[in-house]
Amino acid sequence: MNMSTGFRILNRAQVADKALVEGFARLPVANVSDSMSRLTAGGPTLRPMHRSGGMAGVALTVRSRPGDNLMLHKALDMAEPGDVIVCDAGGDLTNSLMGELMLAYAVRRGVAGFVLNGAIRDVDAFVETNLPTYAAGVTHRGPYKDGPGEINVPVSIDGMVIEPGDIVIGDSDGVLCVPQAEAAEILRKTEAKQAAEVKQMQAILDGTNDRSWVDKALKERGCSFPEE
């Protein structure tokens, strides 16, 4: 049977190394973002719907028609432990993509989290279960199950491209995709930045941090100062 564009299921060609995923799980998303030149983000509308805690896993991607979760259901059946299911449903909030029943099934499957460019419902269940879930909004209106859609294809959320098998991370600041081909280098840079920030924080606590850079930056940009 020929697969048609817009309604197809593909295999993941490769997935990110587990050790890299574990490395990113220990780091703040903001520092990873800084190490990627602050150009990549899933947008401010993707907010945590769970109670607390971060997320790190391998992307299982879904492209869905707004308000329809047929392909999201299939992705749940395909998911492997540690997967983060990333579903681009166009950001429409009219109908929810999933609720507590699918959430319970995801926990049983060992899913590491969800990134949903759409809405959820049964919010209390997401808070109680505390499986990392990032979504664009909430509505009580349920989904349709007609398709079309695609699984394991590149998706884009607010300019952030997610390839199947990429590393997807999240914390209270939001969601970020780390391309698997560049993950090792980005991890190295972020670990170095994190170590530098630990030293900087200690200097702040000790009252020894150097603030001379502020006036230097202002003068370089032509700021006038009051006469002493």
N, C-alpha and C positions, 0 to 999 in steps of 0.2 A: 504493500500500500504506500503510495507517495504521500510524503508529509507536505502539507500546504503551509505557506508563510502565514502566521497569525493564529494557527491552530495546530500545534505540534509539540512533541516532547522529545528532547534530545538528551544525550548522555553528557556528563561532565568529563572533559578531556583530562583534567588534572585538578588536584586540590592542593591548597597550601599545606606546608609541613606542620605537623602538630606542635613541634617545639617552638615554632614561630608564633603560633596562636597563643600558646601558654606565655610566651614572652610579652606579647602585647596585652594580655589580660592583666598584667601587673602594673601597667602604665596608665596615667591619665590621658583621656582622649585629647585634651587640649594640647598636651605636649607632643603627641603624635601629629596632630594637625600642624603645629608649628614646624615640625620636622619635615612636613610636606609643603612648606612655603605658604601655608595658610590659604591655599587656593581651592581646597576640596572640602565639601560639606554637603550633607543631605538636606540642608535647609532647616530653618528654625521651627517649622511646623511639626517636625518629627520629635515628639516628646515622650518621655518614659511614662508608660501606663502601669508599670509594676511598682511595688512599694519601695525598693531600694536595691542597690547593687549594680555591678557592671555586667557587660556582655562581651564575649569574644568567641568567634566560631568561623566556620567555613560557609561561604555563601551558596545556598541553593536558590536560584533565582526563578521568579515567576513574573510573567507579564499577563495582566488580567484586564478584561473589560471592566470599567467602573461599576461597582455594585454587584459584581458576579464573582463567586468563589469556587467554581467548579475546578479550575486548575490549581487553586490553593489546596483544595482537598486532595487532589492527586499528588501534589508536592509533599503533603504530610505522609502519604503512603510510601513515598520514595525516600523520605528523609532518613539520614544516618545519624547516630549519636554524635553530637557536637556541631551539627549543622545549624546555621542561622538562615531561616527562610526569609528571603527578601522579595516582597511582592509590590510591584508597581501597578497600581490601579488608577493612575492618573490624578491622585489626590482628591478625588471626589468624595464628599462626606454624606451623600444622600442616603446610602445604604451601607451597613456594616459589612466587613469582610469576614469576621469571625467573632465567636463568643465563647462561653465557658465550656461547651461540649468539645469544640475543636481544641481548645486550650488543654483540656484534660487529656485528650488523645496525644497532643504534642508532648506533654510531660511523659506519657507512657513510651513514646517513641525515642525519648532522649534528646529532643530538640533543644539547642542551646539558647534560642531566642527568635524573635520576629522583628522584622522591619517592614512596616505596612504603610505604603503611600495611599492611605485610605482610612476608613474609620473602623472602630471596634464597638462591641456592645458587651454588656455584663461586666462592667468595669470593676465591680467589687471582687469578682472572681480573679481578675488579673492582679489586683492588689494582694489578695489573700494567697494565691498560688505563688506569686512573686517570680514567675518565669520572665526574664527580661523581654519586654515588648515595647517597641517604639511605634507610634502611630500618629496620623495627622489629625485625628479627632475622634469623637464619640457620637453615636446615634443609636436609638433603640430599634430603628427600622432594619429588618433582616435582609440578607443577600438573596440574589438569584443564583441559579445553578445551571446555566445554559451554555457558557463559553461565549466566544472563543478565548484563546489565551495560549501562552507558550511557557515552557519550562526549560531551564538551563540555556537561556539566551542572555546576551548582555542587556541590562536594563539601566535606566538613568533616572535619578531622583534629584530634581533641582540642580542639574548639571553634574552630579556625582555619578559616575559610571561604575556599575558593579558587574564584573564578569563572573560567571560560574566558577567557584573554587577560590575566589578572593577571600581575604580576611576581613571580617566585618566586626567592628568594635563599638561599644557604646557605654556611656555613663550618664550622670545627671546633666552633662553639658550637651548631649546629643549623640549622633551616630556618625561614624566615619568608615569608609572602605579603604583598605590598604591593598593595592594591587599585588598579587602574589609574586610577580616577577621582580618587584622592587622591595619586597617585604624585609629581606635580611638587612639591606642597607638602611632602610627607614628605621628598623628596630635598633640598629647600632647607633644612629644619630639620636634617637629618642632616649635611649639609655644614658648617653653622654649628657644630654640636656637635663634629664632628671637628676643625675648626680650633681650637676652644677647648681640646680635649684635647691637641692638639699643643703648645699654649702651656703647659698645665698640666704635661705631661711634662717639658718643658724646665726649668720652675721646680723640679720635683723633682730633676732631675739637677744643677741649679745650687745646690740647697739653699736656695732662696728661697721655696718654697711656703708659703702661709699656712694654718696648721692651727687657727686660733682658732675656726673654725666648729664644731669638735667639742665643745668645752666649752660654747659658746653653745647648741648644740642640747640638750646634756644638762641644762643649767640651765633651759631653757625647758620641759623635760619633767619637772622636779621632782626630778632626780637629786641625792642628797646627796654631798658631797665630804668627804674626810678633812680634819680641822682641821690647819692648818699650824702 
